[in-house]
Amino acid sequence: MSTLKRPIITEKATSLTEKGRYVFEVERTANKVQIKKDIEQLYGVTVLGINTMRTIGKVKSKFTKGGQVSGRRSHGKKAVVTLKDGDIIDFYGNL
């Protein structure tokens, strides 16, 4: 089972790709060794470093006919992966 859920493609994450850094959403239980192994196998690149961060889900409120409903987005974990110079990951290949 892969520890990677999906790549995060936002304006800030896309600007990091110019520096050879890519952002992924990963399983909350994944550690850096597992993430490195999965990225190297899946994309065929060399990983130099990984920074991980846990994110806390936002509290959201919504007004409905029955009144106000509160909820929370799910918690998660992100990994910022630094690749060796010259290695790239193409998320948009063959569109």
C-alpha positions in Angstrom: 0.0 0.0 0.0 1.3 3.4 -1.0 1.8 6.1 1.6 1.2 8.8 -1.0 -2.4 10.1 -1.4 -2.0 12.8 -4.0 0.3 15.6 -5.1 -0.7 19.1 -3.9 -1.0 21.5 -6.8 -1.5 25.0 -5.5 0.2 28.3 -6.5 2.6 28.1 -3.6 3.4 24.4 -4.2 3.9 25.0 -7.9 6.4 27.8 -7.2 8.5 25.3 -5.2 8.9 23.0 -8.2 11.3 25.6 -9.7 13.6 24.9 -6.8 13.2 21.1 -7.2 10.7 20.7 -4.3 7.4 18.9 -4.6 4.5 18.8 -2.1 2.4 15.6 -1.5 -0.5 14.7 0.8 0.5 11.5 2.6 -1.0 9.1 5.1 -0.9 10.4 8.7 1.0 7.3 9.9 3.7 7.5 7.2 7.3 8.3 8.1 10.0 9.9 6.1 11.7 6.6 5.1 8.4 5.2 3.7 7.6 8.4 1.8 11.1 8.4 0.3 10.9 4.8 -0.8 7.5 5.3 -2.4 8.4 8.4 -4.3 11.7 6.9 -5.6 9.8 3.8 -6.8 6.8 5.5 -8.3 8.6 8.4 -10.1 12.1 7.0 -10.6 13.8 10.0 -9.0 16.4 10.5 -6.3 15.1 12.1 -3.1 17.6 14.2 -1.1 15.4 15.4 1.7 11.9 15.3 3.1 10.1 17.8 5.4 6.8 16.7 6.9 4.0 18.6 8.6 0.8 17.7 10.2 -2.2 19.8 9.4 -5.3 20.4 11.6 -8.7 20.4 9.9 -10.6 23.7 10.0 -13.9 24.0 11.8 -16.6 24.9 9.3 -20.2 26.1 9.9 -23.1 26.0 7.5 -26.6 27.4 7.8 -29.4 25.2 6.7 -33.2 25.2 7.0 -32.9 23.3 10.3 -30.4 25.7 11.8 -26.7 26.0 12.0 -24.6 22.8 11.4 -21.0 22.7 12.5 -18.4 20.3 11.3 -14.7 19.9 10.9 -12.5 19.1 7.9 -10.3 16.1 8.3 -6.8 16.3 9.7 -3.9 15.4 7.4 -0.2 15.3 6.7 2.0 16.9 4.0 5.4 16.1 2.8 7.7 18.6 1.0 10.2 16.5 -1.0 13.5 17.8 -2.3 14.9 16.1 -5.4 18.4 15.8 -6.8 19.3 18.5 -9.4 18.1 17.5 -12.8 15.3 15.2 -11.5 11.7 16.3 -12.2 8.3 14.9 -11.6 5.8 15.7 -14.4 2.3 15.7 -13.1 0.8 17.0 -16.4 2.5 14.6 -18.8 0.5 13.4 -21.8 -2.6 15.6 -21.3 
